[in-house]
Amino acid sequence: MSSQTIAPVLPPEHRILRRAEVEAKTGFKRAHIYSLMKEGKFPKALRLGVRAVGWDSVEIEQWI
């Protein structure tokens, strides 16, 4: 009988990723990201303020 412990699987942590982080994770530049969003092929950005947007980290990871 083995006495191995199994680590619990934690749900992914939701963070807001700014555009530079999304570009780094996907390898896409701003124009391509917005083009894909317009076509419905990329997660929509969340409005953070008048001139700021971000993306849900979990949505980006699932998309990748």
mmCIF file of the N, C-alpha and C atoms, coordinates in Angstrom:
data_MODEL
# 
_entry.id   MODEL 
# 
loop_
_atom_site.group_PDB 
_atom_site.id 
_atom_site.type_symbol 
_atom_site.label_atom_id 
_atom_site.label_alt_id 
_atom_site.label_comp_id 
_atom_site.label_asym_id 
_atom_site.label_entity_id 
_atom_site.label_seq_id 
_atom_site.pdbx_PDB_ins_code 
_atom_site.Cartn_x 
_atom_site.Cartn_y 
_atom_site.Cartn_z 
_atom_site.occupancy 
_atom_site.B_iso_or_equiv 
_atom_site.pdbx_formal_charge 
_atom_site.auth_seq_id 
_atom_site.auth_comp_id 
_atom_site.auth_asym_id 
_atom_site.auth_atom_id 
_atom_site.pdbx_PDB_model_num 
ATOM 1   N N  . MET A 1 1  ? 0.842   -1.171 0.000   1.00 0.00 ? 1  MET A N  1 
ATOM 2   C CA . MET A 1 1  ? 0.000   0.000  0.000   1.00 0.00 ? 1  MET A CA 1 
ATOM 3   C C  . MET A 1 1  ? 0.892   1.241  0.000   1.00 0.00 ? 1  MET A C  1 
ATOM 4   N N  . SER A 1 2  ? 0.685   2.138  -0.942  1.00 0.00 ? 2  SER A N  1 
ATOM 5   C CA . SER A 1 2  ? 1.511   3.342  -1.014  1.00 0.00 ? 2  SER A CA 1 
ATOM 6   C C  . SER A 1 2  ? 0.824   4.482  -0.276  1.00 0.00 ? 2  SER A C  1 
ATOM 7   N N  . SER A 1 3  ? 1.629   5.377  0.221   1.00 0.00 ? 3  SER A N  1 
ATOM 8   C CA . SER A 1 3  ? 1.079   6.510  0.975   1.00 0.00 ? 3  SER A CA 1 
ATOM 9   C C  . SER A 1 3  ? 1.403   7.819  0.254   1.00 0.00 ? 3  SER A C  1 
ATOM 10  N N  . GLN A 1 4  ? 0.945   7.916  -0.983  1.00 0.00 ? 4  GLN A N  1 
ATOM 11  C CA . GLN A 1 4  ? 1.157   9.140  -1.749  1.00 0.00 ? 4  GLN A CA 1 
ATOM 12  C C  . GLN A 1 4  ? 0.032   10.114 -1.452  1.00 0.00 ? 4  GLN A C  1 
ATOM 13  N N  . THR A 1 5  ? 0.401   11.365 -1.337  1.00 0.00 ? 5  THR A N  1 
ATOM 14  C CA . THR A 1 5  ? -0.623  12.388 -1.156  1.00 0.00 ? 5  THR A CA 1 
ATOM 15  C C  . THR A 1 5  ? -0.851  13.076 -2.494  1.00 0.00 ? 5  THR A C  1 
ATOM 16  N N  . ILE A 1 6  ? -2.083  13.389 -2.745  1.00 0.00 ? 6  ILE A N  1 
ATOM 17  C CA . ILE A 1 6  ? -2.448  14.051 -3.988  1.00 0.00 ? 6  ILE A CA 1 
ATOM 18  C C  . ILE A 1 6  ? -2.758  15.506 -3.671  1.00 0.00 ? 6  ILE A C  1 
ATOM 19  N N  . ALA A 1 7  ? -2.061  16.390 -4.359  1.00 0.00 ? 7  ALA A N  1 
ATOM 20  C CA . ALA A 1 7  ? -2.284  17.823 -4.144  1.00 0.00 ? 7  ALA A CA 1 
ATOM 21  C C  . ALA A 1 7  ? -3.636  18.215 -4.734  1.00 0.00 ? 7  ALA A C  1 
ATOM 22  N N  . PRO A 1 8  ? -4.384  19.046 -4.019  1.00 0.00 ? 8  PRO A N  1 
ATOM 23  C CA . PRO A 1 8  ? -5.679  19.479 -4.550  1.00 0.00 ? 8  PRO A CA 1 
ATOM 24  C C  . PRO A 1 8  ? -5.479  20.371 -5.778  1.00 0.00 ? 8  PRO A C  1 
ATOM 25  N N  . VAL A 1 9  ? -6.397  20.267 -6.713  1.00 0.00 ? 9  VAL A N  1 
ATOM 26  C CA . VAL A 1 9  ? -6.346  21.106 -7.905  1.00 0.00 ? 9  VAL A CA 1 
ATOM 27  C C  . VAL A 1 9  ? -7.071  22.402 -7.588  1.00 0.00 ? 9  VAL A C  1 
ATOM 28  N N  . LEU A 1 10 ? -6.343  23.496 -7.636  1.00 0.00 ? 10 LEU A N  1 
ATOM 29  C CA . LEU A 1 10 ? -6.927  24.795 -7.331  1.00 0.00 ? 10 LEU A CA 1 
ATOM 30  C C  . LEU A 1 10 ? -7.493  25.415 -8.604  1.00 0.00 ? 10 LEU A C  1 
ATOM 31  N N  . PRO A 1 11 ? -8.597  26.137 -8.473  1.00 0.00 ? 11 PRO A N  1 
ATOM 32  C CA . PRO A 1 11 ? -9.130  26.811 -9.663  1.00 0.00 ? 11 PRO A CA 1 
ATOM 33  C C  . PRO A 1 11 ? -8.152  27.893 -10.117 1.00 0.00 ? 11 PRO A C  1 
ATOM 34  N N  . PRO A 1 12 ? -8.129  28.189 -11.407 1.00 0.00 ? 12 PRO A N  1 
ATOM 35  C CA . PRO A 1 12 ? -7.195  29.206 -11.894 1.00 0.00 ? 12 PRO A CA 1 
ATOM 36  C C  . PRO A 1 12 ? -7.497  30.569 -11.286 1.00 0.00 ? 12 PRO A C  1 
ATOM 37  N N  . GLU A 1 13 ? -6.452  31.331 -11.065 1.00 0.00 ? 13 GLU A N  1 
ATOM 38  C CA . GLU A 1 13 ? -6.597  32.661 -10.478 1.00 0.00 ? 13 GLU A CA 1 
ATOM 39  C C  . GLU A 1 13 ? -6.904  33.669 -11.580 1.00 0.00 ? 13 GLU A C  1 
ATOM 40  N N  . HIS A 1 14 ? -7.967  34.432 -11.399 1.00 0.00 ? 14 HIS A N  1 
ATOM 41  C CA . HIS A 1 14 ? -8.334  35.467 -12.370 1.00 0.00 ? 14 HIS A CA 1 
ATOM 42  C C  . HIS A 1 14 ? -7.510  36.714 -12.102 1.00 0.00 ? 14 HIS A C  1 
ATOM 43  N N  . ARG A 1 15 ? -6.812  37.177 -13.124 1.00 0.00 ? 15 ARG A N  1 
ATOM 44  C CA . ARG A 1 15 ? -6.060  38.432 -13.076 1.00 0.00 ? 15 ARG A CA 1 
ATOM 45  C C  . ARG A 1 15 ? -6.454  39.243 -14.301 1.00 0.00 ? 15 ARG A C  1 
ATOM 46  N N  . ILE A 1 16 ? -6.215  40.509 -14.237 1.00 0.00 ? 16 ILE A N  1 
ATOM 47  C CA . ILE A 1 16 ? -6.418  41.357 -15.401 1.00 0.00 ? 16 ILE A CA 1 
ATOM 48  C C  . ILE A 1 16 ? -5.066  41.534 -16.076 1.00 0.00 ? 16 ILE A C  1 
ATOM 49  N N  . LEU A 1 17 ? -5.002  41.144 -17.344 1.00 0.00 ? 17 LEU A N  1 
ATOM 50  C CA . LEU A 1 17 ? -3.775  41.297 -18.116 1.00 0.00 ? 17 LEU A CA 1 
ATOM 51  C C  . LEU A 1 17 ? -3.887  42.544 -18.973 1.00 0.00 ? 17 LEU A C  1 
ATOM 52  N N  . ARG A 1 18 ? -2.863  43.363 -18.953 1.00 0.00 ? 18 ARG A N  1 
ATOM 53  C CA . ARG A 1 18 ? -2.819  44.532 -19.822 1.00 0.00 ? 18 ARG A CA 1 
ATOM 54  C C  . ARG A 1 18 ? -2.338  44.094 -21.198 1.00 0.00 ? 18 ARG A C  1 
ATOM 55  N N  . ARG A 1 19 ? -2.453  44.989 -22.167 1.00 0.00 ? 19 ARG A N  1 
ATOM 56  C CA . ARG A 1 19 ? -2.161  44.629 -23.555 1.00 0.00 ? 19 ARG A CA 1 
ATOM 57  C C  . ARG A 1 19 ? -0.756  44.073 -23.752 1.00 0.00 ? 19 ARG A C  1 
ATOM 58  N N  . ALA A 1 20 ? 0.237   44.655 -23.110 1.00 0.00 ? 20 ALA A N  1 
ATOM 59  C CA . ALA A 1 20 ? 1.617   44.177 -23.277 1.00 0.00 ? 20 ALA A CA 1 
ATOM 60  C C  . ALA A 1 20 ? 1.754   42.717 -22.847 1.00 0.00 ? 20 ALA A C  1 
ATOM 61  N N  . GLU A 1 21 ? 1.083   42.344 -21.764 1.00 0.00 ? 21 GLU A N  1 
ATOM 62  C CA . GLU A 1 21 ? 1.129   40.952 -21.299 1.00 0.00 ? 21 GLU A CA 1 
ATOM 63  C C  . GLU A 1 21 ? 0.421   40.018 -22.279 1.00 0.00 ? 21 GLU A C  1 
ATOM 64  N N  . VAL A 1 22 ? -0.703  40.475 -22.819 1.00 0.00 ? 22 VAL A N  1 
ATOM 65  C CA . VAL A 1 22 ? -1.446  39.665 -23.789 1.00 0.00 ? 22 VAL A CA 1 
ATOM 66  C C  . VAL A 1 22 ? -0.609  39.488 -25.053 1.00 0.00 ? 22 VAL A C  1 
ATOM 67  N N  . GLU A 1 23 ? 0.048   40.557 -25.487 1.00 0.00 ? 23 GLU A N  1 
ATOM 68  C CA . GLU A 1 23 ? 0.926   40.467 -26.656 1.00 0.00 ? 23 GLU A CA 1 
ATOM 69  C C  . GLU A 1 23 ? 2.051   39.465 -26.407 1.00 0.00 ? 23 GLU A C  1 
ATOM 70  N N  . ALA A 1 24 ? 2.639   39.506 -25.225 1.00 0.00 ? 24 ALA A N  1 
ATOM 71  C CA . ALA A 1 24 ? 3.741   38.592 -24.897 1.00 0.00 ? 24 ALA A CA 1 
ATOM 72  C C  . ALA A 1 24 ? 3.264   37.139 -24.861 1.00 0.00 ? 24 ALA A C  1 
ATOM 73  N N  . LYS A 1 25 ? 2.076   36.896 -24.307 1.00 0.00 ? 25 LYS A N  1 
ATOM 74  C CA . LYS A 1 25 ? 1.564   35.525 -24.199 1.00 0.00 ? 25 LYS A CA 1 
ATOM 75  C C  . LYS A 1 25 ? 1.140   34.954 -25.546 1.00 0.00 ? 25 LYS A C  1 
ATOM 76  N N  . THR A 1 26 ? 0.554   35.801 -26.407 1.00 0.00 ? 26 THR A N  1 
ATOM 77  C CA . THR A 1 26 ? 0.016   35.311 -27.676 1.00 0.00 ? 26 THR A CA 1 
ATOM 78  C C  . THR A 1 26 ? 0.990   35.446 -28.837 1.00 0.00 ? 26 THR A C  1 
ATOM 79  N N  . GLY A 1 27 ? 1.913   36.390 -28.737 1.00 0.00 ? 27 GLY A N  1 
ATOM 80  C CA . GLY A 1 27 ? 2.815   36.665 -29.855 1.00 0.00 ? 27 GLY A CA 1 
ATOM 81  C C  . GLY A 1 27 ? 2.182   37.578 -30.897 1.00 0.00 ? 27 GLY A C  1 
ATOM 82  N N  . PHE A 1 28 ? 0.972   38.083 -30.615 1.00 0.00 ? 28 PHE A N  1 
ATOM 83  C CA . PHE A 1 28 ? 0.272   38.977 -31.538 1.00 0.00 ? 28 PHE A CA 1 
ATOM 84  C C  . PHE A 1 28 ? 0.488   40.426 -31.130 1.00 0.00 ? 28 PHE A C  1 
ATOM 85  N N  . LYS A 1 29 ? 0.429   41.321 -32.094 1.00 0.00 ? 29 LYS A N  1 
ATOM 86  C CA . LYS A 1 29 ? 0.501   42.754 -31.832 1.00 0.00 ? 29 LYS A CA 1 
ATOM 87  C C  . LYS A 1 29 ? -0.912  43.314 -31.699 1.00 0.00 ? 29 LYS A C  1 
ATOM 88  N N  . ARG A 1 30 ? -0.979  44.575 -31.259 1.00 0.00 ? 30 ARG A N  1 
ATOM 89  C CA . ARG A 1 30 ? -2.247  45.237 -30.959 1.00 0.00 ? 30 ARG A CA 1 
ATOM 90  C C  . ARG A 1 30 ? -3.260  45.130 -32.096 1.00 0.00 ? 30 ARG A C  1 
ATOM 91  N N  . ALA A 1 31 ? -2.860  45.481 -33.300 1.00 0.00 ? 31 ALA A N  1 
ATOM 92  C CA . ALA A 1 31 ? -3.804  45.506 -34.422 1.00 0.00 ? 31 ALA A CA 1 
ATOM 93  C C  . ALA A 1 31 ? -4.408  44.123 -34.680 1.00 0.00 ? 31 ALA A C  1 
ATOM 94  N N  . HIS A 1 32 ? -3.600  43.086 -34.589 1.00 0.00 ? 32 HIS A N  1 
ATOM 95  C CA . HIS A 1 32 ? -4.106  41.734 -34.842 1.00 0.00 ? 32 HIS A CA 1 
ATOM 96  C C  . HIS A 1 32 ? -5.050  41.288 -33.722 1.00 0.00 ? 32 HIS A C  1 
ATOM 97  N N  . ILE A 1 33 ? -4.714  41.619 -32.490 1.00 0.00 ? 33 ILE A N  1 
ATOM 98  C CA . ILE A 1 33 ? -5.586  41.281 -31.354 1.00 0.00 ? 33 ILE A CA 1 
ATOM 99  C C  . ILE A 1 33 ? -6.958  41.925 -31.537 1.00 0.00 ? 33 ILE A C  1 
ATOM 100 N N  . TYR A 1 34 ? -6.977  43.218 -31.877 1.00 0.00 ? 34 TYR A N  1 
ATOM 101 C CA . TYR A 1 34 ? -8.250  43.914 -32.049 1.00 0.00 ? 34 TYR A CA 1 
ATOM 102 C C  . TYR A 1 34 ? -9.011  43.408 -33.270 1.00 0.00 ? 34 TYR A C  1 
ATOM 103 N N  . SER A 1 35 ? -8.300  43.015 -34.314 1.00 0.00 ? 35 SER A N  1 
ATOM 104 C CA . SER A 1 35 ? -8.944  42.439 -35.491 1.00 0.00 ? 35 SER A CA 1 
ATOM 105 C C  . SER A 1 35 ? -9.631  41.121 -35.132 1.00 0.00 ? 35 SER A C  1 
ATOM 106 N N  . LEU A 1 36 ? -8.929  40.266 -34.389 1.00 0.00 ? 36 LEU A N  1 
ATOM 107 C CA . LEU A 1 36 ? -9.520  38.998 -33.948 1.00 0.00 ? 36 LEU A CA 1 
ATOM 108 C C  . LEU A 1 36 ? -10.713 39.231 -33.028 1.00 0.00 ? 36 LEU A C  1 
ATOM 109 N N  . MET A 1 37 ? -10.614 40.221 -32.139 1.00 0.00 ? 37 MET A N  1 
ATOM 110 C CA . MET A 1 37 ? -11.739 40.540 -31.253 1.00 0.00 ? 37 MET A CA 1 
ATOM 111 C C  . MET A 1 37 ? -12.961 40.941 -32.076 1.00 0.00 ? 37 MET A C  1 
ATOM 112 N N  . LYS A 1 38 ? -12.738 41.771 -33.089 1.00 0.00 ? 38 LYS A N  1 
ATOM 113 C CA . LYS A 1 38 ? -13.840 42.240 -33.931 1.00 0.00 ? 38 LYS A CA 1 
ATOM 114 C C  . LYS A 1 38 ? -14.523 41.079 -34.645 1.00 0.00 ? 38 LYS A C  1 
ATOM 115 N N  . GLU A 1 39 ? -13.747 40.065 -35.029 1.00 0.00 ? 39 GLU A N  1 
ATOM 116 C CA . GLU A 1 39 ? -14.288 38.887 -35.710 1.00 0.00 ? 39 GLU A CA 1 
ATOM 117 C C  . GLU A 1 39 ? -14.892 37.877 -34.734 1.00 0.00 ? 39 GLU A C  1 
ATOM 118 N N  . GLY A 1 40 ? -14.759 38.131 -33.429 1.00 0.00 ? 40 GLY A N  1 
ATOM 119 C CA . GLY A 1 40 ? -15.279 37.204 -32.427 1.00 0.00 ? 40 GLY A CA 1 
ATOM 120 C C  . GLY A 1 40 ? -14.395 35.994 -32.212 1.00 0.00 ? 40 GLY A C  1 
ATOM 121 N N  . LYS A 1 41 ? -13.121 36.099 -32.597 1.00 0.00 ? 41 LYS A N  1 
ATOM 122 C CA . LYS A 1 41 ? -12.186 34.977 -32.496 1.00 0.00 ? 41 LYS A CA 1 
ATOM 123 C C  . LYS A 1 41 ? -11.175 35.141 -31.371 1.00 0.00 ? 41 LYS A C  1 
ATOM 124 N N  . PHE A 1 42 ? -11.361 36.143 -30.529 1.00 0.00 ? 42 PHE A N  1 
ATOM 125 C CA . PHE A 1 42 ? -10.441 36.409 -29.424 1.00 0.00 ? 42 PHE A CA 1 
ATOM 126 C C  . PHE A 1 42 ? -11.263 36.968 -28.277 1.00 0.00 ? 42 PHE A C  1 
ATOM 127 N N  . PRO A 1 43 ? -10.886 36.673 -27.026 1.00 0.00 ? 43 PRO A N  1 
ATOM 128 C CA . PRO A 1 43 ? -11.649 37.196 -25.881 1.00 0.00 ? 43 PRO A CA 1 
ATOM 129 C C  . PRO A 1 43 ? -11.765 38.722 -25.917 1.00 0.00 ? 43 PRO A C  1 
ATOM 130 N N  . LYS A 1 44 ? -12.918 39.214 -25.550 1.00 0.00 ? 44 LYS A N  1 
ATOM 131 C CA . LYS A 1 44 ? -13.164 40.654 -25.516 1.00 0.00 ? 44 LYS A CA 1 
ATOM 132 C C  . LYS A 1 44 ? -12.399 41.302 -24.367 1.00 0.00 ? 44 LYS A C  1 
ATOM 133 N N  . ALA A 1 45 ? -11.947 42.506 -24.615 1.00 0.00 ? 45 ALA A N  1 
ATOM 134 C CA . ALA A 1 45 ? -11.258 43.284 -23.588 1.00 0.00 ? 45 ALA A CA 1 
ATOM 135 C C  . ALA A 1 45 ? -12.281 43.825 -22.591 1.00 0.00 ? 45 ALA A C  1 
ATOM 136 N N  . LEU A 1 46 ? -11.839 43.998 -21.365 1.00 0.00 ? 46 LEU A N  1 
ATOM 137 C CA . LEU A 1 46 ? -12.668 44.578 -20.309 1.00 0.00 ? 46 LEU A CA 1 
ATOM 138 C C  . LEU A 1 46 ? -12.277 46.043 -20.156 1.00 0.00 ? 46 LEU A C  1 
ATOM 139 N N  . ARG A 1 47 ? -13.252 46.920 -20.099 1.00 0.00 ? 47 ARG A N  1 
ATOM 140 C CA . ARG A 1 47 ? -12.974 48.345 -19.934 1.00 0.00 ? 47 ARG A CA 1 
ATOM 141 C C  . ARG A 1 47 ? -12.585 48.593 -18.480 1.00 0.00 ? 47 ARG A C  1 
ATOM 142 N N  . LEU A 1 48 ? -11.388 49.158 -18.259 1.00 0.00 ? 48 LEU A N  1 
ATOM 143 C CA . LEU A 1 48 ? -10.900 49.433 -16.907 1.00 0.00 ? 48 LEU A CA 1 
ATOM 144 C C  . LEU A 1 48 ? -11.036 50.903 -16.547 1.00 0.00 ? 48 LEU A C  1 
ATOM 145 N N  . GLY A 1 49 ? -11.146 51.732 -17.538 1.00 0.00 ? 49 GLY A N  1 
ATOM 146 C CA . GLY A 1 49 ? -11.253 53.166 -17.339 1.00 0.00 ? 49 GLY A CA 1 
ATOM 147 C C  . GLY A 1 49 ? -11.485 53.819 -18.686 1.00 0.00 ? 49 GLY A C  1 
ATOM 148 N N  . VAL A 1 50 ? -11.348 55.125 -18.722 1.00 0.00 ? 50 VAL A N  1 
ATOM 149 C CA . VAL A 1 50 ? -11.588 55.858 -19.957 1.00 0.00 ? 50 VAL A CA 1 
ATOM 150 C C  . VAL A 1 50 ? -10.626 55.423 -21.060 1.00 0.00 ? 50 VAL A C  1 
ATOM 151 N N  . ARG A 1 51 ? -9.349  55.250 -20.715 1.00 0.00 ? 51 ARG A N  1 
ATOM 152 C CA . ARG A 1 51 ? -8.341  54.904 -21.719 1.00 0.00 ? 51 ARG A CA 1 
ATOM 153 C C  . ARG A 1 51 ? -7.596  53.617 -21.393 1.00 0.00 ? 51 ARG A C  1 
ATOM 154 N N  . ALA A 1 52 ? -8.211  52.740 -20.636 1.00 0.00 ? 52 ALA A N  1 
ATOM 155 C CA . ALA A 1 52 ? -7.511  51.518 -20.230 1.00 0.00 ? 52 ALA A CA 1 
ATOM 156 C C  . ALA A 1 52 ? -8.412  50.298 -20.397 1.00 0.00 ? 52 ALA A C  1 
ATOM 157 N N  . VAL A 1 53 ? -7.830  49.239 -20.963 1.00 0.00 ? 53 VAL A N  1 
ATOM 158 C CA . VAL A 1 53 ? -8.534  47.966 -21.085 1.00 0.00 ? 53 VAL A CA 1 
ATOM 159 C C  . VAL A 1 53 ? -7.624  46.857 -20.590 1.00 0.00 ? 53 VAL A C  1 
ATOM 160 N N  . GLY A 1 54 ? -8.223  45.724 -20.302 1.00 0.00 ? 54 GLY A N  1 
ATOM 161 C CA . GLY A 1 54 ? -7.464  44.558 -19.881 1.00 0.00 ? 54 GLY A CA 1 
ATOM 162 C C  . GLY A 1 54 ? -8.242  43.309 -20.254 1.00 0.00 ? 54 GLY A C  1 
ATOM 163 N N  . TRP A 1 55 ? -7.598  42.178 -20.126 1.00 0.00 ? 55 TRP A N  1 
ATOM 164 C CA . TRP A 1 55 ? -8.221  40.899 -20.455 1.00 0.00 ? 55 TRP A CA 1 
ATOM 165 C C  . TRP A 1 55 ? -8.154  39.981 -19.246 1.00 0.00 ? 55 TRP A C  1 
ATOM 166 N N  . ASP A 1 56 ? -9.164  39.141 -19.085 1.00 0.00 ? 56 ASP A N  1 
ATOM 167 C CA . ASP A 1 56 ? -9.195  38.149 -18.010 1.00 0.00 ? 56 ASP A CA 1 
ATOM 168 C C  . ASP A 1 56 ? -8.128  37.097 -18.316 1.00 0.00 ? 56 ASP A C  1 
ATOM 169 N N  . SER A 1 57 ? -7.217  36.875 -17.382 1.00 0.00 ? 57 SER A N  1 
ATOM 170 C CA . SER A 1 57 ? -6.106  35.945 -17.594 1.00 0.00 ? 57 SER A CA 1 
ATOM 171 C C  . SER A 1 57 ? -6.589  34.528 -17.885 1.00 0.00 ? 57 SER A C  1 
ATOM 172 N N  . VAL A 1 58 ? -7.670  34.112 -17.239 1.00 0.00 ? 58 VAL A N  1 
ATOM 173 C CA . VAL A 1 58 ? -8.188  32.758 -17.447 1.00 0.00 ? 58 VAL A CA 1 
ATOM 174 C C  . VAL A 1 58 ? -8.733  32.616 -18.869 1.00 0.00 ? 58 VAL A C  1 
ATOM 175 N N  . GLU A 1 59 ? -9.433  33.633 -19.358 1.00 0.00 ? 59 GLU A N  1 
ATOM 176 C CA . GLU A 1 59 ? -9.952  33.584 -20.724 1.00 0.00 ? 59 GLU A CA 1 
ATOM 177 C C  . GLU A 1 59 ? -8.812  33.504 -21.736 1.00 0.00 ? 59 GLU A C  1 
ATOM 178 N N  . ILE A 1 60 ? -7.745  34.246 -21.497 1.00 0.00 ? 60 ILE A N  1 
ATOM 179 C CA . ILE A 1 60 ? -6.596  34.227 -22.410 1.00 0.00 ? 60 ILE A CA 1 
ATOM 180 C C  . ILE A 1 60 ? -5.930  32.857 -22.375 1.00 0.00 ? 60 ILE A C  1 
ATOM 181 N N  . GLU A 1 61 ? -5.735  32.301 -21.187 1.00 0.00 ? 61 GLU A N  1 
ATOM 182 C CA . GLU A 1 61 ? -5.108  30.973 -21.075 1.00 0.00 ? 61 GLU A CA 1 
ATOM 183 C C  . GLU A 1 61 ? -5.954  29.906 -21.765 1.00 0.00 ? 61 GLU A C  1 
ATOM 184 N N  . GLN A 1 62 ? -7.273  29.977 -21.617 1.00 0.00 ? 62 GLN A N  1 
ATOM 185 C CA . GLN A 1 62 ? -8.156  29.015 -22.280 1.00 0.00 ? 62 GLN A CA 1 
ATOM 186 C C  . GLN A 1 62 ? -8.101  29.184 -23.792 1.00 0.00 ? 62 GLN A C  1 
ATOM 187 N N  . TRP A 1 63 ? -8.004  30.420 -24.261 1.00 0.00 ? 63 TRP A N  1 
ATOM 188 C CA . TRP A 1 63 ? -7.950  30.680 -25.695 1.00 0.00 ? 63 TRP A CA 1 
ATOM 189 C C  . TRP A 1 63 ? -6.660  30.126 -26.293 1.00 0.00 ? 63 TRP A C  1 
ATOM 190 N N  . ILE A 1 64 ? -5.566  30.280 -25.559 1.00 0.00 ? 64 ILE A N  1 
ATOM 191 C CA . ILE A 1 64 ? -4.266  29.790 -26.041 1.00 0.00 ? 64 ILE A CA 1 
ATOM 192 C C  . ILE A 1 64 ? -4.329  28.282 -26.131 1.00 0.00 ? 64 ILE A C  1 
# 
